[in-house]
Amino acid sequence: MSEPRVIERWMPAVFRADGQVAGQVQFRWDPEDPAAVAITFGSGGPAPVLFFVARKVLAAGLSVYSGDSEVGHVLVWPIPQLEAVCLSVLGDGGFVGVELPLDRVEEFLGATYFAVSPQDEIYDIDGLTAQLLEGAR
């Protein structure tokens, strides 16, 4: 079997903050950090915004309210009547809510889980700690 590769998907999105604006969001998953999904709002615009969400939080949000507003400031929950998922990001500057098509998020996550299952997400805590300590010197 070949090595897992980076998976990227563009998705249509409806941004809800002070109004409703249609746009695009990029999801990116890297097998080097299989537990995280990078999400970019406003790619191609003057100031794209990049943030990360745990893959398990995103996956759980397909069926139940997921995330923690105190840790990471990312919440995800399903909107069954719209066949969508809402992703909200809380920050110092306020809040933005994004509606994403459920089927596109499911497809993206399915591709990442096919590449690296949750059971195969391996972390080298000792190595990470050593790198952090080395960088602090």
Phi and psi in radians as a Rosetta constraint file:
Dihedral C 1 N 2 CA 2 C 2 CIRCULARHARMONIC -1.359 0.35
Dihedral N 2 CA 2 C 2 N 3 CIRCULARHARMONIC 2.848 0.35
Dihedral C 2 N 3 CA 3 C 3 CIRCULARHARMONIC -1.168 0.35
Dihedral N 3 CA 3 C 3 N 4 CIRCULARHARMONIC 2.512 0.35
Dihedral C 3 N 4 CA 4 C 4 CIRCULARHARMONIC -1.053 0.35
Dihedral N 4 CA 4 C 4 N 5 CIRCULARHARMONIC 2.597 0.35
Dihedral C 4 N 5 CA 5 C 5 CIRCULARHARMONIC -2.063 0.35
Dihedral N 5 CA 5 C 5 N 6 CIRCULARHARMONIC 2.868 0.35
Dihedral C 5 N 6 CA 6 C 6 CIRCULARHARMONIC -1.101 0.35
Dihedral N 6 CA 6 C 6 N 7 CIRCULARHARMONIC 2.417 0.35
Dihedral C 6 N 7 CA 7 C 7 CIRCULARHARMONIC -2.061 0.35
Dihedral N 7 CA 7 C 7 N 8 CIRCULARHARMONIC 2.194 0.35
Dihedral C 7 N 8 CA 8 C 8 CIRCULARHARMONIC -2.221 0.35
Dihedral N 8 CA 8 C 8 N 9 CIRCULARHARMONIC 2.457 0.35
Dihedral C 8 N 9 CA 9 C 9 CIRCULARHARMONIC -2.486 0.35
Dihedral N 9 CA 9 C 9 N 10 CIRCULARHARMONIC 2.387 0.35
Dihedral C 9 N 10 CA 10 C 10 CIRCULARHARMONIC -1.676 0.35
Dihedral N 10 CA 10 C 10 N 11 CIRCULARHARMONIC 2.442 0.35
Dihedral C 10 N 11 CA 11 C 11 CIRCULARHARMONIC -2.333 0.35
Dihedral N 11 CA 11 C 11 N 12 CIRCULARHARMONIC 2.508 0.35
Dihedral C 11 N 12 CA 12 C 12 CIRCULARHARMONIC -1.207 0.35
Dihedral N 12 CA 12 C 12 N 13 CIRCULARHARMONIC 2.590 0.35
Dihedral C 12 N 13 CA 13 C 13 CIRCULARHARMONIC -2.521 0.35
Dihedral N 13 CA 13 C 13 N 14 CIRCULARHARMONIC 2.652 0.35
Dihedral C 13 N 14 CA 14 C 14 CIRCULARHARMONIC -2.030 0.35
Dihedral N 14 CA 14 C 14 N 15 CIRCULARHARMONIC 2.025 0.35
Dihedral C 14 N 15 CA 15 C 15 CIRCULARHARMONIC -1.558 0.35
Dihedral N 15 CA 15 C 15 N 16 CIRCULARHARMONIC 2.330 0.35
Dihedral C 15 N 16 CA 16 C 16 CIRCULARHARMONIC -2.242 0.35
Dihedral N 16 CA 16 C 16 N 17 CIRCULARHARMONIC 1.976 0.35
Dihedral C 16 N 17 CA 17 C 17 CIRCULARHARMONIC -2.389 0.35
Dihedral N 17 CA 17 C 17 N 18 CIRCULARHARMONIC -1.493 0.35
Dihedral C 17 N 18 CA 18 C 18 CIRCULARHARMONIC -1.636 0.35
Dihedral N 18 CA 18 C 18 N 19 CIRCULARHARMONIC -0.137 0.35
Dihedral C 18 N 19 CA 19 C 19 CIRCULARHARMONIC -2.848 0.35
Dihedral N 19 CA 19 C 19 N 20 CIRCULARHARMONIC -2.671 0.35
Dihedral C 19 N 20 CA 20 C 20 CIRCULARHARMONIC -2.268 0.35
Dihedral N 20 CA 20 C 20 N 21 CIRCULARHARMONIC 2.091 0.35
Dihedral C 20 N 21 CA 21 C 21 CIRCULARHARMONIC -2.301 0.35
Dihedral N 21 CA 21 C 21 N 22 CIRCULARHARMONIC 2.256 0.35
Dihedral C 21 N 22 CA 22 C 22 CIRCULARHARMONIC -1.436 0.35
Dihedral N 22 CA 22 C 22 N 23 CIRCULARHARMONIC 2.552 0.35
Dihedral C 22 N 23 CA 23 C 23 CIRCULARHARMONIC -2.892 0.35
Dihedral N 23 CA 23 C 23 N 24 CIRCULARHARMONIC -2.805 0.35
Dihedral C 23 N 24 CA 24 C 24 CIRCULARHARMONIC -2.245 0.35
Dihedral N 24 CA 24 C 24 N 25 CIRCULARHARMONIC 2.601 0.35
Dihedral C 24 N 25 CA 25 C 25 CIRCULARHARMONIC -2.276 0.35
Dihedral N 25 CA 25 C 25 N 26 CIRCULARHARMONIC 2.445 0.35
Dihedral C 25 N 26 CA 26 C 26 CIRCULARHARMONIC -1.832 0.35
Dihedral N 26 CA 26 C 26 N 27 CIRCULARHARMONIC 2.241 0.35
Dihedral C 26 N 27 CA 27 C 27 CIRCULARHARMONIC -1.810 0.35
Dihedral N 27 CA 27 C 27 N 28 CIRCULARHARMONIC 2.361 0.35
Dihedral C 27 N 28 CA 28 C 28 CIRCULARHARMONIC -2.421 0.35
Dihedral N 28 CA 28 C 28 N 29 CIRCULARHARMONIC 2.277 0.35
Dihedral C 28 N 29 CA 29 C 29 CIRCULARHARMONIC -2.161 0.35
Dihedral N 29 CA 29 C 29 N 30 CIRCULARHARMONIC 2.342 0.35
Dihedral C 29 N 30 CA 30 C 30 CIRCULARHARMONIC -2.105 0.35
Dihedral N 30 CA 30 C 30 N 31 CIRCULARHARMONIC 2.211 0.35
Dihedral C 30 N 31 CA 31 C 31 CIRCULARHARMONIC -1.112 0.35
Dihedral N 31 CA 31 C 31 N 32 CIRCULARHARMONIC -0.248 0.35
Dihedral C 31 N 32 CA 32 C 32 CIRCULARHARMONIC -1.220 0.35
Dihedral N 32 CA 32 C 32 N 33 CIRCULARHARMONIC -0.429 0.35
Dihedral C 32 N 33 CA 33 C 33 CIRCULARHARMONIC -2.379 0.35
Dihedral N 33 CA 33 C 33 N 34 CIRCULARHARMONIC 1.268 0.35
Dihedral C 33 N 34 CA 34 C 34 CIRCULARHARMONIC -1.165 0.35
Dihedral N 34 CA 34 C 34 N 35 CIRCULARHARMONIC -0.276 0.35
Dihedral C 34 N 35 CA 35 C 35 CIRCULARHARMONIC -1.485 0.35
Dihedral N 35 CA 35 C 35 N 36 CIRCULARHARMONIC -0.125 0.35
Dihedral C 35 N 36 CA 36 C 36 CIRCULARHARMONIC -2.026 0.35
Dihedral N 36 CA 36 C 36 N 37 CIRCULARHARMONIC 2.598 0.35
Dihedral C 36 N 37 CA 37 C 37 CIRCULARHARMONIC -2.142 0.35
Dihedral N 37 CA 37 C 37 N 38 CIRCULARHARMONIC 2.223 0.35
Dihedral C 37 N 38 CA 38 C 38 CIRCULARHARMONIC -1.593 0.35
Dihedral N 38 CA 38 C 38 N 39 CIRCULARHARMONIC 2.305 0.35
Dihedral C 38 N 39 CA 39 C 39 CIRCULARHARMONIC -2.195 0.35
Dihedral N 39 CA 39 C 39 N 40 CIRCULARHARMONIC 2.227 0.35
Dihedral C 39 N 40 CA 40 C 40 CIRCULARHARMONIC -2.017 0.35
Dihedral N 40 CA 40 C 40 N 41 CIRCULARHARMONIC 2.171 0.35
Dihedral C 40 N 41 CA 41 C 41 CIRCULARHARMONIC -1.691 0.35
Dihedral N 41 CA 41 C 41 N 42 CIRCULARHARMONIC 2.475 0.35
Dihedral C 41 N 42 CA 42 C 42 CIRCULARHARMONIC 1.263 0.35
Dihedral N 42 CA 42 C 42 N 43 CIRCULARHARMONIC 0.488 0.35
Dihedral C 42 N 43 CA 43 C 43 CIRCULARHARMONIC -1.042 0.35
Dihedral N 43 CA 43 C 43 N 44 CIRCULARHARMONIC 2.369 0.35
Dihedral C 43 N 44 CA 44 C 44 CIRCULARHARMONIC 1.573 0.35
Dihedral N 44 CA 44 C 44 N 45 CIRCULARHARMONIC -0.215 0.35
Dihedral C 44 N 45 CA 45 C 45 CIRCULARHARMONIC -1.538 0.35
Dihedral N 45 CA 45 C 45 N 46 CIRCULARHARMONIC -3.089 0.35
Dihedral C 45 N 46 CA 46 C 46 CIRCULARHARMONIC -1.193 0.35
Dihedral N 46 CA 46 C 46 N 47 CIRCULARHARMONIC -0.531 0.35
Dihedral C 46 N 47 CA 47 C 47 CIRCULARHARMONIC -2.507 0.35
Dihedral N 47 CA 47 C 47 N 48 CIRCULARHARMONIC 1.400 0.35
Dihedral C 47 N 48 CA 48 C 48 CIRCULARHARMONIC -1.108 0.35
Dihedral N 48 CA 48 C 48 N 49 CIRCULARHARMONIC 2.597 0.35
Dihedral C 48 N 49 CA 49 C 49 CIRCULARHARMONIC -1.994 0.35
Dihedral N 49 CA 49 C 49 N 50 CIRCULARHARMONIC 2.157 0.35
Dihedral C 49 N 50 CA 50 C 50 CIRCULARHARMONIC -1.944 0.35
Dihedral N 50 CA 50 C 50 N 51 CIRCULARHARMONIC 2.330 0.35
Dihedral C 50 N 51 CA 51 C 51 CIRCULARHARMONIC -2.524 0.35
Dihedral N 51 CA 51 C 51 N 52 CIRCULARHARMONIC 2.915 0.35
Dihedral C 51 N 52 CA 52 C 52 CIRCULARHARMONIC -2.103 0.35
Dihedral N 52 CA 52 C 52 N 53 CIRCULARHARMONIC 2.536 0.35
Dihedral C 52 N 53 CA 53 C 53 CIRCULARHARMONIC -2.338 0.35
Dihedral N 53 CA 53 C 53 N 54 CIRCULARHARMONIC 2.529 0.35
Dihedral C 53 N 54 CA 54 C 54 CIRCULARHARMONIC -1.142 0.35
Dihedral N 54 CA 54 C 54 N 55 CIRCULARHARMONIC 2.353 0.35
Dihedral C 54 N 55 CA 55 C 55 CIRCULARHARMONIC -1.007 0.35
Dihedral N 55 CA 55 C 55 N 56 CIRCULARHARMONIC -0.665 0.35
Dihedral C 55 N 56 CA 56 C 56 CIRCULARHARMONIC -1.199 0.35
Dihedral N 56 CA 56 C 56 N 57 CIRCULARHARMONIC -0.551 0.35
Dihedral C 56 N 57 CA 57 C 57 CIRCULARHARMONIC -1.188 0.35
Dihedral N 57 CA 57 C 57 N 58 CIRCULARHARMONIC -0.767 0.35
Dihedral C 57 N 58 CA 58 C 58 CIRCULARHARMONIC -1.090 0.35
Dihedral N 58 CA 58 C 58 N 59 CIRCULARHARMONIC -0.781 0.35
Dihedral C 58 N 59 CA 59 C 59 CIRCULARHARMONIC -1.128 0.35
Dihedral N 59 CA 59 C 59 N 60 CIRCULARHARMONIC -0.768 0.35
Dihedral C 59 N 60 CA 60 C 60 CIRCULARHARMONIC -1.094 0.35
Dihedral N 60 CA 60 C 60 N 61 CIRCULARHARMONIC -0.622 0.35
Dihedral C 60 N 61 CA 61 C 61 CIRCULARHARMONIC -1.170 0.35
Dihedral N 61 CA 61 C 61 N 62 CIRCULARHARMONIC -0.146 0.35
Dihedral C 61 N 62 CA 62 C 62 CIRCULARHARMONIC -1.240 0.35
Dihedral N 62 CA 62 C 62 N 63 CIRCULARHARMONIC -0.413 0.35
Dihedral C 62 N 63 CA 63 C 63 CIRCULARHARMONIC -2.218 0.35
Dihedral N 63 CA 63 C 63 N 64 CIRCULARHARMONIC -0.367 0.35
Dihedral C 63 N 64 CA 64 C 64 CIRCULARHARMONIC -2.509 0.35
Dihedral N 64 CA 64 C 64 N 65 CIRCULARHARMONIC 2.861 0.35
Dihedral C 64 N 65 CA 65 C 65 CIRCULARHARMONIC -1.070 0.35
Dihedral N 65 CA 65 C 65 N 66 CIRCULARHARMONIC 2.251 0.35
Dihedral C 65 N 66 CA 66 C 66 CIRCULARHARMONIC -2.436 0.35
Dihedral N 66 CA 66 C 66 N 67 CIRCULARHARMONIC 2.634 0.35
Dihedral C 66 N 67 CA 67 C 67 CIRCULARHARMONIC 1.890 0.35
Dihedral N 67 CA 67 C 67 N 68 CIRCULARHARMONIC -3.091 0.35
Dihedral C 67 N 68 CA 68 C 68 CIRCULARHARMONIC -2.608 0.35
Dihedral N 68 CA 68 C 68 N 69 CIRCULARHARMONIC 2.082 0.35
Dihedral C 68 N 69 CA 69 C 69 CIRCULARHARMONIC -1.204 0.35
Dihedral N 69 CA 69 C 69 N 70 CIRCULARHARMONIC -0.256 0.35
Dihedral C 69 N 70 CA 70 C 70 CIRCULARHARMONIC -1.584 0.35
Dihedral N 70 CA 70 C 70 N 71 CIRCULARHARMONIC -0.397 0.35
Dihedral C 70 N 71 CA 71 C 71 CIRCULARHARMONIC -2.157 0.35
Dihedral N 71 CA 71 C 71 N 72 CIRCULARHARMONIC 1.914 0.35
Dihedral C 71 N 72 CA 72 C 72 CIRCULARHARMONIC 1.535 0.35
Dihedral N 72 CA 72 C 72 N 73 CIRCULARHARMONIC -0.429 0.35
Dihedral C 72 N 73 CA 73 C 73 CIRCULARHARMONIC 1.063 0.35
Dihedral N 73 CA 73 C 73 N 74 CIRCULARHARMONIC 0.532 0.35
Dihedral C 73 N 74 CA 74 C 74 CIRCULARHARMONIC -2.153 0.35
Dihedral N 74 CA 74 C 74 N 75 CIRCULARHARMONIC 2.231 0.35
Dihedral C 74 N 75 CA 75 C 75 CIRCULARHARMONIC -2.166 0.35
Dihedral N 75 CA 75 C 75 N 76 CIRCULARHARMONIC 2.513 0.35
Dihedral C 75 N 76 CA 76 C 76 CIRCULARHARMONIC -2.395 0.35
Dihedral N 76 CA 76 C 76 N 77 CIRCULARHARMONIC 2.384 0.35
Dihedral C 76 N 77 CA 77 C 77 CIRCULARHARMONIC -2.709 0.35
Dihedral N 77 CA 77 C 77 N 78 CIRCULARHARMONIC 2.705 0.35
Dihedral C 77 N 78 CA 78 C 78 CIRCULARHARMONIC -1.397 0.35
Dihedral N 78 CA 78 C 78 N 79 CIRCULARHARMONIC 2.655 0.35
Dihedral C 78 N 79 CA 79 C 79 CIRCULARHARMONIC -2.193 0.35
Dihedral N 79 CA 79 C 79 N 80 CIRCULARHARMONIC 1.439 0.35
Dihedral C 79 N 80 CA 80 C 80 CIRCULARHARMONIC -0.971 0.35
Dihedral N 80 CA 80 C 80 N 81 CIRCULARHARMONIC -0.697 0.35
Dihedral C 80 N 81 CA 81 C 81 CIRCULARHARMONIC -1.139 0.35
Dihedral N 81 CA 81 C 81 N 82 CIRCULARHARMONIC -0.369 0.35
Dihedral C 81 N 82 CA 82 C 82 CIRCULARHARMONIC -1.838 0.35
Dihedral N 82 CA 82 C 82 N 83 CIRCULARHARMONIC -0.005 0.35
Dihedral C 82 N 83 CA 83 C 83 CIRCULARHARMONIC 0.866 0.35
Dihedral N 83 CA 83 C 83 N 84 CIRCULARHARMONIC 0.868 0.35
Dihedral C 83 N 84 CA 84 C 84 CIRCULARHARMONIC -2.389 0.35
Dihedral N 84 CA 84 C 84 N 85 CIRCULARHARMONIC 2.949 0.35
Dihedral C 84 N 85 CA 85 C 85 CIRCULARHARMONIC -2.148 0.35
Dihedral N 85 CA 85 C 85 N 86 CIRCULARHARMONIC 2.380 0.35
Dihedral C 85 N 86 CA 86 C 86 CIRCULARHARMONIC -1.774 0.35
Dihedral N 86 CA 86 C 86 N 87 CIRCULARHARMONIC 2.321 0.35
Dihedral C 86 N 87 CA 87 C 87 CIRCULARHARMONIC -2.123 0.35
Dihedral N 87 CA 87 C 87 N 88 CIRCULARHARMONIC 2.121 0.35
Dihedral C 87 N 88 CA 88 C 88 CIRCULARHARMONIC -2.043 0.35
Dihedral N 88 CA 88 C 88 N 89 CIRCULARHARMONIC 2.461 0.35
Dihedral C 88 N 89 CA 89 C 89 CIRCULARHARMONIC -2.133 0.35
Dihedral N 89 CA 89 C 89 N 90 CIRCULARHARMONIC 2.177 0.35
Dihedral C 89 N 90 CA 90 C 90 CIRCULARHARMONIC -1.837 0.35
Dihedral N 90 CA 90 C 90 N 91 CIRCULARHARMONIC 2.351 0.35
Dihedral C 90 N 91 CA 91 C 91 CIRCULARHARMONIC -2.539 0.35
Dihedral N 91 CA 91 C 91 N 92 CIRCULARHARMONIC 3.141 0.35
Dihedral C 91 N 92 CA 92 C 92 CIRCULARHARMONIC -1.057 0.35
Dihedral N 92 CA 92 C 92 N 93 CIRCULARHARMONIC -0.561 0.35
Dihedral C 92 N 93 CA 93 C 93 CIRCULARHARMONIC -1.499 0.35
Dihedral N 93 CA 93 C 93 N 94 CIRCULARHARMONIC -0.044 0.35
Dihedral C 93 N 94 CA 94 C 94 CIRCULARHARMONIC 2.320 0.35
Dihedral N 94 CA 94 C 94 N 95 CIRCULARHARMONIC -2.576 0.35
Dihedral C 94 N 95 CA 95 C 95 CIRCULARHARMONIC -2.336 0.35
Dihedral N 95 CA 95 C 95 N 96 CIRCULARHARMONIC 2.512 0.35
Dihedral C 95 N 96 CA 96 C 96 CIRCULARHARMONIC -2.361 0.35
Dihedral N 96 CA 96 C 96 N 97 CIRCULARHARMONIC 2.370 0.35
Dihedral C 96 N 97 CA 97 C 97 CIRCULARHARMONIC -1.955 0.35
Dihedral N 97 CA 97 C 97 N 98 CIRCULARHARMONIC 2.425 0.35
Dihedral C 97 N 98 CA 98 C 98 CIRCULARHARMONIC -2.266 0.35
Dihedral N 98 CA 98 C 98 N 99 CIRCULARHARMONIC 2.203 0.35
Dihedral C 98 N 99 CA 99 C 99 CIRCULARHARMONIC -1.657 0.35
Dihedral N 99 CA 99 C 99 N 100 CIRCULARHARMONIC 2.257 0.35
Dihedral C 99 N 100 CA 100 C 100 CIRCULARHARMONIC -2.166 0.35
Dihedral N 100 CA 100 C 100 N 101 CIRCULARHARMONIC 2.566 0.35
Dihedral C 100 N 101 CA 101 C 101 CIRCULARHARMONIC -1.162 0.35
Dihedral N 101 CA 101 C 101 N 102 CIRCULARHARMONIC 2.190 0.35
Dihedral C 101 N 102 CA 102 C 102 CIRCULARHARMONIC -0.949 0.35
Dihedral N 102 CA 102 C 102 N 103 CIRCULARHARMONIC -0.803 0.35
Dihedral C 102 N 103 CA 103 C 103 CIRCULARHARMONIC -1.114 0.35
Dihedral N 103 CA 103 C 103 N 104 CIRCULARHARMONIC -0.588 0.35
Dihedral C 103 N 104 CA 104 C 104 CIRCULARHARMONIC -1.259 0.35
Dihedral N 104 CA 104 C 104 N 105 CIRCULARHARMONIC -0.680 0.35
Dihedral C 104 N 105 CA 105 C 105 CIRCULARHARMONIC -1.179 0.35
Dihedral N 105 CA 105 C 105 N 106 CIRCULARHARMONIC -0.732 0.35
Dihedral C 105 N 106 CA 106 C 106 CIRCULARHARMONIC -1.051 0.35
Dihedral N 106 CA 106 C 106 N 107 CIRCULARHARMONIC -0.756 0.35
Dihedral C 106 N 107 CA 107 C 107 CIRCULARHARMONIC -1.109 0.35
Dihedral N 107 CA 107 C 107 N 108 CIRCULARHARMONIC -0.776 0.35
Dihedral C 107 N 108 CA 108 C 108 CIRCULARHARMONIC -1.043 0.35
Dihedral N 108 CA 108 C 108 N 109 CIRCULARHARMONIC -0.885 0.35
Dihedral C 108 N 109 CA 109 C 109 CIRCULARHARMONIC -1.087 0.35
Dihedral N 109 CA 109 C 109 N 110 CIRCULARHARMONIC -0.697 0.35
Dihedral C 109 N 110 CA 110 C 110 CIRCULARHARMONIC -1.023 0.35
Dihedral N 110 CA 110 C 110 N 111 CIRCULARHARMONIC -0.727 0.35
Dihedral C 110 N 111 CA 111 C 111 CIRCULARHARMONIC -1.122 0.35
Dihedral N 111 CA 111 C 111 N 112 CIRCULARHARMONIC -0.683 0.35
Dihedral C 111 N 112 CA 112 C 112 CIRCULARHARMONIC -1.227 0.35
Dihedral N 112 CA 112 C 112 N 113 CIRCULARHARMONIC -0.673 0.35
Dihedral C 112 N 113 CA 113 C 113 CIRCULARHARMONIC -1.237 0.35
Dihedral N 113 CA 113 C 113 N 114 CIRCULARHARMONIC -0.518 0.35
Dihedral C 113 N 114 CA 114 C 114 CIRCULARHARMONIC -1.158 0.35
Dihedral N 114 CA 114 C 114 N 115 CIRCULARHARMONIC -0.657 0.35
Dihedral C 114 N 115 CA 115 C 115 CIRCULARHARMONIC -1.269 0.35
Dihedral N 115 CA 115 C 115 N 116 CIRCULARHARMONIC -0.814 0.35
Dihedral C 115 N 116 CA 116 C 116 CIRCULARHARMONIC -2.515 0.35
Dihedral N 116 CA 116 C 116 N 117 CIRCULARHARMONIC 2.001 0.35
Dihedral C 116 N 117 CA 117 C 117 CIRCULARHARMONIC -1.275 0.35
Dihedral N 117 CA 117 C 117 N 118 CIRCULARHARMONIC 2.781 0.35
Dihedral C 117 N 118 CA 118 C 118 CIRCULARHARMONIC -1.009 0.35
Dihedral N 118 CA 118 C 118 N 119 CIRCULARHARMONIC -0.574 0.35
Dihedral C 118 N 119 CA 119 C 119 CIRCULARHARMONIC -1.197 0.35
Dihedral N 119 CA 119 C 119 N 120 CIRCULARHARMONIC -0.375 0.35
Dihedral C 119 N 120 CA 120 C 120 CIRCULARHARMONIC -1.687 0.35
Dihedral N 120 CA 120 C 120 N 121 CIRCULARHARMONIC 0.083 0.35
Dihedral C 120 N 121 CA 121 C 121 CIRCULARHARMONIC -1.272 0.35
Dihedral N 121 CA 121 C 121 N 122 CIRCULARHARMONIC 1.809 0.35
Dihedral C 121 N 122 CA 122 C 122 CIRCULARHARMONIC -1.878 0.35
Dihedral N 122 CA 122 C 122 N 123 CIRCULARHARMONIC 2.332 0.35
Dihedral C 122 N 123 CA 123 C 123 CIRCULARHARMONIC -2.073 0.35
Dihedral N 123 CA 123 C 123 N 124 CIRCULARHARMONIC 2.338 0.35
Dihedral C 123 N 124 CA 124 C 124 CIRCULARHARMONIC -1.742 0.35
Dihedral N 124 CA 124 C 124 N 125 CIRCULARHARMONIC 1.459 0.35
Dihedral C 124 N 125 CA 125 C 125 CIRCULARHARMONIC -1.075 0.35
Dihedral N 125 CA 125 C 125 N 126 CIRCULARHARMONIC -0.718 0.35
Dihedral C 125 N 126 CA 126 C 126 CIRCULARHARMONIC -1.097 0.35
Dihedral N 126 CA 126 C 126 N 127 CIRCULARHARMONIC -0.746 0.35
Dihedral C 126 N 127 CA 127 C 127 CIRCULARHARMONIC -1.149 0.35
Dihedral N 127 CA 127 C 127 N 128 CIRCULARHARMONIC -0.720 0.35
Dihedral C 127 N 128 CA 128 C 128 CIRCULARHARMONIC -1.111 0.35
Dihedral N 128 CA 128 C 128 N 129 CIRCULARHARMONIC -0.765 0.35
Dihedral C 128 N 129 CA 129 C 129 CIRCULARHARMONIC -1.070 0.35
Dihedral N 129 CA 129 C 129 N 130 CIRCULARHARMONIC -0.755 0.35
Dihedral C 129 N 130 CA 130 C 130 CIRCULARHARMONIC -1.068 0.35
Dihedral N 130 CA 130 C 130 N 131 CIRCULARHARMONIC -0.735 0.35
Dihedral C 130 N 131 CA 131 C 131 CIRCULARHARMONIC -1.110 0.35
Dihedral N 131 CA 131 C 131 N 132 CIRCULARHARMONIC -0.765 0.35
Dihedral C 131 N 132 CA 132 C 132 CIRCULARHARMONIC -1.091 0.35
Dihedral N 132 CA 132 C 132 N 133 CIRCULARHARMONIC -0.759 0.35
Dihedral C 132 N 133 CA 133 C 133 CIRCULARHARMONIC -1.168 0.35
Dihedral N 133 CA 133 C 133 N 134 CIRCULARHARMONIC -0.677 0.35
Dihedral C 133 N 134 CA 134 C 134 CIRCULARHARMONIC -1.120 0.35
Dihedral N 134 CA 134 C 134 N 135 CIRCULARHARMONIC -0.709 0.35
Dihedral C 134 N 135 CA 135 C 135 CIRCULARHARMONIC -1.201 0.35
Dihedral N 135 CA 135 C 135 N 136 CIRCULARHARMONIC -0.403 0.35
Dihedral C 135 N 136 CA 136 C 136 CIRCULARHARMONIC -1.420 0.35
Dihedral N 136 CA 136 C 136 N 137 CIRCULARHARMONIC -0.215 0.35
